[in-house]
Amino acid sequence: LVLRGIKSLPVRMKRACKNAARIAEFLKTQPAVNKIYYPGFKTHPGNEIASHQMKNFGAMVSFTLKKDTLIEAKR
């Protein structure tokens, strides 16, 4: 199983990086989002280093909201 996983790792990582970039771009359009932490953005403090060290910008995206509220789902 490990060998099979290693064989498909490059394909899975490429897809994960692509999805992270799309999610980060989507978050830019959301009015409730305050700040997005994604090294693929030119405004990110680690963008220059990441662009030299990586082919893509990784699959990690985090963000903060303008208003810290919890929305409860109605049953």
PDB file as gemmi writes it, atoms N, CA and C in Angstrom:
CRYST1    1.000    1.000    1.000  90.00  90.00  90.00 P 1                      
ATOM      1  N   LEU A   1       0.814  -1.201   0.000  1.00  0.00           N  
ATOM      2  CA  LEU A   1       0.000   0.000   0.000  1.00  0.00           C  
ATOM      3  C   LEU A   1       0.860   1.268   0.000  1.00  0.00           C  
ATOM      4  N   VAL A   2       1.940   1.220   0.732  1.00  0.00           N  
ATOM      5  CA  VAL A   2       2.822   2.394   0.786  1.00  0.00           C  
ATOM      6  C   VAL A   2       3.427   2.656  -0.589  1.00  0.00           C  
ATOM      7  N   LEU A   3       3.866   1.613  -1.263  1.00  0.00           N  
ATOM      8  CA  LEU A   3       4.456   1.789  -2.590  1.00  0.00           C  
ATOM      9  C   LEU A   3       3.443   2.337  -3.584  1.00  0.00           C  
ATOM     10  N   ARG A   4       2.210   1.858  -3.499  1.00  0.00           N  
ATOM     11  CA  ARG A   4       1.166   2.404  -4.383  1.00  0.00           C  
ATOM     12  C   ARG A   4       0.920   3.871  -4.077  1.00  0.00           C  
ATOM     13  N   GLY A   5       0.906   4.218  -2.789  1.00  0.00           N  
ATOM     14  CA  GLY A   5       0.696   5.604  -2.395  1.00  0.00           C  
ATOM     15  C   GLY A   5       1.807   6.520  -2.872  1.00  0.00           C  
ATOM     16  N   ILE A   6       3.035   6.039  -2.813  1.00  0.00           N  
ATOM     17  CA  ILE A   6       4.175   6.836  -3.259  1.00  0.00           C  
ATOM     18  C   ILE A   6       4.115   7.075  -4.766  1.00  0.00           C  
ATOM     19  N   LYS A   7       3.663   6.083  -5.508  1.00  0.00           N  
ATOM     20  CA  LYS A   7       3.574   6.237  -6.965  1.00  0.00           C  
ATOM     21  C   LYS A   7       2.598   7.336  -7.370  1.00  0.00           C  
ATOM     22  N   SER A   8       1.511   7.466  -6.618  1.00  0.00           N  
ATOM     23  CA  SER A   8       0.492   8.459  -6.977  1.00  0.00           C  
ATOM     24  C   SER A   8       0.668   9.790  -6.243  1.00  0.00           C  
ATOM     25  N   LEU A   9       1.658   9.894  -5.374  1.00  0.00           N  
ATOM     26  CA  LEU A   9       1.850  11.117  -4.583  1.00  0.00           C  
ATOM     27  C   LEU A   9       2.021  12.378  -5.431  1.00  0.00           C  
ATOM     28  N   PRO A  10       2.847  12.383  -6.475  1.00  0.00           N  
ATOM     29  CA  PRO A  10       2.991  13.615  -7.266  1.00  0.00           C  
ATOM     30  C   PRO A  10       1.676  14.098  -7.882  1.00  0.00           C  
ATOM     31  N   VAL A  11       0.863  13.175  -8.352  1.00  0.00           N  
ATOM     32  CA  VAL A  11      -0.424  13.542  -8.950  1.00  0.00           C  
ATOM     33  C   VAL A  11      -1.355  14.109  -7.885  1.00  0.00           C  
ATOM     34  N   ARG A  12      -1.376  13.469  -6.722  1.00  0.00           N  
ATOM     35  CA  ARG A  12      -2.252  13.945  -5.640  1.00  0.00           C  
ATOM     36  C   ARG A  12      -1.808  15.297  -5.112  1.00  0.00           C  
ATOM     37  N   MET A  13      -0.500  15.521  -4.986  1.00  0.00           N  
ATOM     38  CA  MET A  13      -0.012  16.811  -4.499  1.00  0.00           C  
ATOM     39  C   MET A  13      -0.291  17.932  -5.493  1.00  0.00           C  
ATOM     40  N   LYS A  14      -0.126  17.641  -6.776  1.00  0.00           N  
ATOM     41  CA  LYS A  14      -0.418  18.652  -7.801  1.00  0.00           C  
ATOM     42  C   LYS A  14      -1.879  19.075  -7.727  1.00  0.00           C  
ATOM     43  N   ARG A  15      -2.768  18.087  -7.564  1.00  0.00           N  
ATOM     44  CA  ARG A  15      -4.203  18.388  -7.462  1.00  0.00           C  
ATOM     45  C   ARG A  15      -4.513  19.154  -6.182  1.00  0.00           C  
ATOM     46  N   ALA A  16      -3.884  18.772  -5.079  1.00  0.00           N  
ATOM     47  CA  ALA A  16      -4.119  19.464  -3.808  1.00  0.00           C  
ATOM     48  C   ALA A  16      -3.667  20.919  -3.892  1.00  0.00           C  
ATOM     49  N   CYS A  17      -2.527  21.170  -4.522  1.00  0.00           N  
ATOM     50  CA  CYS A  17      -2.029  22.542  -4.685  1.00  0.00           C  
ATOM     51  C   CYS A  17      -2.963  23.362  -5.576  1.00  0.00           C  
ATOM     52  N   LYS A  18      -3.449  22.745  -6.641  1.00  0.00           N  
ATOM     53  CA  LYS A  18      -4.371  23.432  -7.543  1.00  0.00           C  
ATOM     54  C   LYS A  18      -5.672  23.783  -6.814  1.00  0.00           C  
ATOM     55  N   ASN A  19      -6.186  22.849  -6.025  1.00  0.00           N  
ATOM     56  CA  ASN A  19      -7.409  23.099  -5.268  1.00  0.00           C  
ATOM     57  C   ASN A  19      -7.211  24.200  -4.236  1.00  0.00           C  
ATOM     58  N   ALA A  20      -6.066  24.216  -3.561  1.00  0.00           N  
ATOM     59  CA  ALA A  20      -5.785  25.257  -2.569  1.00  0.00           C  
ATOM     60  C   ALA A  20      -5.762  26.635  -3.225  1.00  0.00           C  
ATOM     61  N   ALA A  21      -5.168  26.729  -4.401  1.00  0.00           N  
ATOM     62  CA  ALA A  21      -5.121  28.007  -5.113  1.00  0.00           C  
ATOM     63  C   ALA A  21      -6.529  28.472  -5.485  1.00  0.00           C  
ATOM     64  N   ARG A  22      -7.359  27.544  -5.926  1.00  0.00           N  
ATOM     65  CA  ARG A  22      -8.735  27.902  -6.290  1.00  0.00           C  
ATOM     66  C   ARG A  22      -9.533  28.336  -5.066  1.00  0.00           C  
ATOM     67  N   ILE A  23      -9.348  27.643  -3.950  1.00  0.00           N  
ATOM     68  CA  ILE A  23     -10.052  28.007  -2.711  1.00  0.00           C  
ATOM     69  C   ILE A  23      -9.595  29.381  -2.237  1.00  0.00           C  
ATOM     70  N   ALA A  24      -8.298  29.645  -2.282  1.00  0.00           N  
ATOM     71  CA  ALA A  24      -7.775  30.950  -1.859  1.00  0.00           C  
ATOM     72  C   ALA A  24      -8.352  32.070  -2.725  1.00  0.00           C  
ATOM     73  N   GLU A  25      -8.421  31.848  -4.034  1.00  0.00           N  
ATOM     74  CA  GLU A  25      -9.010  32.847  -4.937  1.00  0.00           C  
ATOM     75  C   GLU A  25     -10.491  33.055  -4.630  1.00  0.00           C  
ATOM     76  N   PHE A  26     -11.197  31.981  -4.331  1.00  0.00           N  
ATOM     77  CA  PHE A  26     -12.608  32.083  -3.975  1.00  0.00           C  
ATOM     78  C   PHE A  26     -12.775  32.897  -2.694  1.00  0.00           C  
ATOM     79  N   LEU A  27     -11.928  32.637  -1.709  1.00  0.00           N  
ATOM     80  CA  LEU A  27     -12.027  33.351  -0.442  1.00  0.00           C  
ATOM     81  C   LEU A  27     -11.823  34.850  -0.610  1.00  0.00           C  
ATOM     82  N   LYS A  28     -11.037  35.260  -1.596  1.00  0.00           N  
ATOM     83  CA  LYS A  28     -10.829  36.693  -1.863  1.00  0.00           C  
ATOM     84  C   LYS A  28     -12.142  37.399  -2.211  1.00  0.00           C  
ATOM     85  N   THR A  29     -13.095  36.669  -2.751  1.00  0.00           N  
ATOM     86  CA  THR A  29     -14.360  37.268  -3.178  1.00  0.00           C  
ATOM     87  C   THR A  29     -15.413  37.286  -2.076  1.00  0.00           C  
ATOM     88  N   GLN A  30     -15.103  36.705  -0.934  1.00  0.00           N  
ATOM     89  CA  GLN A  30     -16.098  36.588   0.133  1.00  0.00           C  
ATOM     90  C   GLN A  30     -16.012  37.773   1.092  1.00  0.00           C  
ATOM     91  N   PRO A  31     -17.110  38.498   1.252  1.00  0.00           N  
ATOM     92  CA  PRO A  31     -17.083  39.694   2.108  1.00  0.00           C  
ATOM     93  C   PRO A  31     -16.871  39.390   3.590  1.00  0.00           C  
ATOM     94  N   ALA A  32     -17.187  38.190   4.040  1.00  0.00           N  
ATOM     95  CA  ALA A  32     -17.021  37.850   5.453  1.00  0.00           C  
ATOM     96  C   ALA A  32     -15.579  37.511   5.810  1.00  0.00           C  
ATOM     97  N   VAL A  33     -14.729  37.319   4.817  1.00  0.00           N  
ATOM     98  CA  VAL A  33     -13.339  36.930   5.064  1.00  0.00           C  
ATOM     99  C   VAL A  33     -12.494  38.174   5.306  1.00  0.00           C  
ATOM    100  N   ASN A  34     -11.751  38.155   6.404  1.00  0.00           N  
ATOM    101  CA  ASN A  34     -10.905  39.285   6.766  1.00  0.00           C  
ATOM    102  C   ASN A  34      -9.519  39.169   6.137  1.00  0.00           C  
ATOM    103  N   LYS A  35      -8.829  38.054   6.373  1.00  0.00           N  
ATOM    104  CA  LYS A  35      -7.476  37.885   5.876  1.00  0.00           C  
ATOM    105  C   LYS A  35      -7.270  36.442   5.440  1.00  0.00           C  
ATOM    106  N   ILE A  36      -6.521  36.276   4.358  1.00  0.00           N  
ATOM    107  CA  ILE A  36      -6.235  34.945   3.825  1.00  0.00           C  
ATOM    108  C   ILE A  36      -4.732  34.728   3.905  1.00  0.00           C  
ATOM    109  N   TYR A  37      -4.347  33.592   4.431  1.00  0.00           N  
ATOM    110  CA  TYR A  37      -2.939  33.222   4.539  1.00  0.00           C  
ATOM    111  C   TYR A  37      -2.651  32.130   3.512  1.00  0.00           C  
ATOM    112  N   TYR A  38      -2.058  32.539   2.401  1.00  0.00           N  
ATOM    113  CA  TYR A  38      -1.723  31.611   1.323  1.00  0.00           C  
ATOM    114  C   TYR A  38      -0.478  32.151   0.621  1.00  0.00           C  
ATOM    115  N   PRO A  39       0.612  31.396   0.608  1.00  0.00           N  
ATOM    116  CA  PRO A  39       1.863  31.923   0.056  1.00  0.00           C  
ATOM    117  C   PRO A  39       1.838  32.189  -1.445  1.00  0.00           C  
ATOM    118  N   GLY A  40       0.794  31.774  -2.123  1.00  0.00           N  
ATOM    119  CA  GLY A  40       0.678  32.035  -3.552  1.00  0.00           C  
ATOM    120  C   GLY A  40       0.290  33.468  -3.876  1.00  0.00           C  
ATOM    121  N   PHE A  41      -0.164  34.214  -2.892  1.00  0.00           N  
ATOM    122  CA  PHE A  41      -0.519  35.617  -3.106  1.00  0.00           C  
ATOM    123  C   PHE A  41       0.727  36.489  -2.992  1.00  0.00           C  
ATOM    124  N   LYS A  42       0.865  37.445  -3.883  1.00  0.00           N  
ATOM    125  CA  LYS A  42       2.013  38.367  -3.869  1.00  0.00           C  
ATOM    126  C   LYS A  42       2.105  39.134  -2.556  1.00  0.00           C  
ATOM    127  N   THR A  43       0.961  39.358  -1.897  1.00  0.00           N  
ATOM    128  CA  THR A  43       0.930  40.120  -0.652  1.00  0.00           C  
ATOM    129  C   THR A  43       1.370  39.299   0.562  1.00  0.00           C  
ATOM    130  N   HIS A  44       1.483  37.998   0.416  1.00  0.00           N  
ATOM    131  CA  HIS A  44       1.900  37.145   1.527  1.00  0.00           C  
ATOM    132  C   HIS A  44       3.383  37.378   1.819  1.00  0.00           C  
ATOM    133  N   PRO A  45       3.765  37.530   3.098  1.00  0.00           N  
ATOM    134  CA  PRO A  45       5.166  37.819   3.418  1.00  0.00           C  
ATOM    135  C   PRO A  45       6.149  36.732   2.959  1.00  0.00           C  
ATOM    136  N   GLY A  46       5.690  35.499   2.801  1.00  0.00           N  
ATOM    137  CA  GLY A  46       6.572  34.425   2.381  1.00  0.00           C  
ATOM    138  C   GLY A  46       6.505  34.104   0.903  1.00  0.00           C  
ATOM    139  N   ASN A  47       5.845  34.960   0.114  1.00  0.00           N  
ATOM    140  CA  ASN A  47       5.655  34.679  -1.313  1.00  0.00           C  
ATOM    141  C   ASN A  47       6.965  34.560  -2.070  1.00  0.00           C  
ATOM    142  N   GLU A  48       7.888  35.460  -1.835  1.00  0.00           N  
ATOM    143  CA  GLU A  48       9.147  35.443  -2.585  1.00  0.00           C  
ATOM    144  C   GLU A  48       9.938  34.169  -2.293  1.00  0.00           C  
ATOM    145  N   ILE A  49      10.026  33.805  -1.036  1.00  0.00           N  
ATOM    146  CA  ILE A  49      10.746  32.575  -0.666  1.00  0.00           C  
ATOM    147  C   ILE A  49      10.038  31.356  -1.247  1.00  0.00           C  
ATOM    148  N   ALA A  50       8.717  31.314  -1.112  1.00  0.00           N  
ATOM    149  CA  ALA A  50       7.946  30.173  -1.614  1.00  0.00           C  
ATOM    150  C   ALA A  50       8.095  30.037  -3.121  1.00  0.00           C  
ATOM    151  N   SER A  51       8.127  31.136  -3.828  1.00  0.00           N  
ATOM    152  CA  SER A  51       8.240  31.056  -5.284  1.00  0.00           C  
ATOM    153  C   SER A  51       9.599  30.511  -5.722  1.00  0.00           C  
ATOM    154  N   HIS A  52      10.625  30.656  -4.879  1.00  0.00           N  
ATOM    155  CA  HIS A  52      11.946  30.108  -5.195  1.00  0.00           C  
ATOM    156  C   HIS A  52      12.071  28.641  -4.772  1.00  0.00           C  
ATOM    157  N   GLN A  53      11.343  28.269  -3.717  1.00  0.00           N  
ATOM    158  CA  GLN A  53      11.490  26.937  -3.160  1.00  0.00           C  
ATOM    159  C   GLN A  53      10.499  25.916  -3.703  1.00  0.00           C  
ATOM    160  N   MET A  54       9.385  26.370  -4.264  1.00  0.00           N  
ATOM    161  CA  MET A  54       8.314  25.456  -4.648  1.00  0.00           C  
ATOM    162  C   MET A  54       7.948  25.605  -6.118  1.00  0.00           C  
ATOM    163  N   LYS A  55       7.459  24.526  -6.703  1.00  0.00           N  
ATOM    164  CA  LYS A  55       6.880  24.606  -8.046  1.00  0.00           C  
ATOM    165  C   LYS A  55       5.487  25.216  -7.935  1.00  0.00           C  
ATOM    166  N   ASN A  56       4.738  24.750  -6.963  1.00  0.00           N  
ATOM    167  CA  ASN A  56       3.424  25.308  -6.634  1.00  0.00           C  
ATOM    168  C   ASN A  56       3.547  25.927  -5.253  1.00  0.00           C  
ATOM    169  N   PHE A  57       2.458  26.396  -4.695  1.00  0.00           N  
ATOM    170  CA  PHE A  57       2.546  27.067  -3.403  1.00  0.00           C  
ATOM    171  C   PHE A  57       1.988  26.237  -2.255  1.00  0.00           C  
ATOM    172  N   GLY A  58       1.894  24.956  -2.429  1.00  0.00           N  
ATOM    173  CA  GLY A  58       1.430  24.095  -1.359  1.00  0.00           C  
ATOM    174  C   GLY A  58      -0.084  24.023  -1.276  1.00  0.00           C  
ATOM    175  N   ALA A  59      -0.551  23.184  -0.381  1.00  0.00           N  
ATOM    176  CA  ALA A  59      -1.979  22.927  -0.263  1.00  0.00           C  
ATOM    177  C   ALA A  59      -2.580  23.516   1.013  1.00  0.00           C  
ATOM    178  N   MET A  60      -1.815  24.343   1.711  1.00  0.00           N  
ATOM    179  CA  MET A  60      -2.298  24.925   2.959  1.00  0.00           C  
ATOM    180  C   MET A  60      -2.873  26.313   2.716  1.00  0.00           C  
ATOM    181  N   VAL A  61      -4.097  26.509   3.186  1.00  0.00           N  
ATOM    182  CA  VAL A  61      -4.766  27.807   3.137  1.00  0.00           C  
ATOM    183  C   VAL A  61      -5.434  28.009   4.488  1.00  0.00           C  
ATOM    184  N   SER A  62      -5.284  29.177   5.056  1.00  0.00           N  
ATOM    185  CA  SER A  62      -6.031  29.505   6.262  1.00  0.00           C  
ATOM    186  C   SER A  62      -6.547  30.929   6.122  1.00  0.00           C  
ATOM    187  N   PHE A  63      -7.538  31.249   6.928  1.00  0.00           N  
ATOM    188  CA  PHE A  63      -8.138  32.579   6.832  1.00  0.00           C  
ATOM    189  C   PHE A  63      -8.799  32.950   8.147  1.00  0.00           C  
ATOM    190  N   THR A  64      -9.039  34.252   8.303  1.00  0.00           N  
ATOM    191  CA  THR A  64      -9.789  34.752   9.453  1.00  0.00           C  
ATOM    192  C   THR A  64     -11.039  35.442   8.926  1.00  0.00           C  
ATOM    193  N   LEU A  65     -12.041  35.483   9.772  1.00  0.00           N  
ATOM    194  CA  LEU A  65     -13.296  36.146   9.416  1.00  0.00           C  
ATOM    195  C   LEU A  65     -13.346  37.538  10.031  1.00  0.00           C  
ATOM    196  N   LYS A  66     -14.090  38.422   9.407  1.00  0.00           N  
ATOM    197  CA  LYS A  66     -14.246  39.784   9.934  1.00  0.00           C  
ATOM    198  C   LYS A  66     -15.001  39.764  11.249  1.00  0.00           C  
ATOM    199  N   LYS A  67     -15.982  38.878  11.342  1.00  0.00           N  
ATOM    200  CA  LYS A  67     -16.797  38.781  12.534  1.00  0.00           C  
ATOM    201  C   LYS A  67     -16.698  37.355  13.056  1.00  0.00           C  
ATOM    202  N   ASP A  68     -16.328  37.191  14.296  1.00  0.00           N  
ATOM    203  CA  ASP A  68     -16.158  35.865  14.882  1.00  0.00           C  
ATOM    204  C   ASP A  68     -17.491  35.400  15.468  1.00  0.00           C  
ATOM    205  N   THR A  69     -18.276  34.759  14.634  1.00  0.00           N  
ATOM    206  CA  THR A  69     -19.575  34.261  15.088  1.00  0.00           C  
ATOM    207  C   THR A  69     -19.714  32.794  14.743  1.00  0.00           C  
ATOM    208  N   LEU A  70     -20.585  32.144  15.456  1.00  0.00           N  
ATOM    209  CA  LEU A  70     -20.891  30.741  15.201  1.00  0.00           C  
ATOM    210  C   LEU A  70     -22.309  30.670  14.662  1.00  0.00           C  
ATOM    211  N   ILE A  71     -22.443  30.092  13.517  1.00  0.00           N  
ATOM    212  CA  ILE A  71     -23.768  29.953  12.902  1.00  0.00           C  
ATOM    213  C   ILE A  71     -24.275  28.548  13.193  1.00  0.00           C  
ATOM    214  N   GLU A  72     -25.409  28.469  13.853  1.00  0.00           N  
ATOM    215  CA  GLU A  72     -25.970  27.159  14.176  1.00  0.00           C  
ATOM    216  C   GLU A  72     -26.932  26.742  13.073  1.00  0.00           C  
ATOM    217  N   ALA A  73     -26.858  25.514  12.690  1.00  0.00           N  
ATOM    218  CA  ALA A  73     -27.755  24.986  11.660  1.00  0.00           C  
ATOM    219  C   ALA A  73     -29.128  24.752  12.258  1.00  0.00           C  
ATOM    220  N   LYS A  74     -30.137  25.125  11.492  1.00  0.00           N  
ATOM    221  CA  LYS A  74     -31.517  24.889  11.919  1.00  0.00           C  
ATOM    222  C   LYS A  74     -31.881  23.450  11.641  1.00  0.00           C  
ATOM    223  N   ARG A  75     -32.597  22.853  12.533  1.00  0.00           N  
ATOM    224  CA  ARG A  75     -33.017  21.460  12.335  1.00  0.00           C  
ATOM    225  C   ARG A  75     -34.393  21.383  11.792  1.00  0.00           C  
TER     226      ARG A  75                                                      
END                                                                             
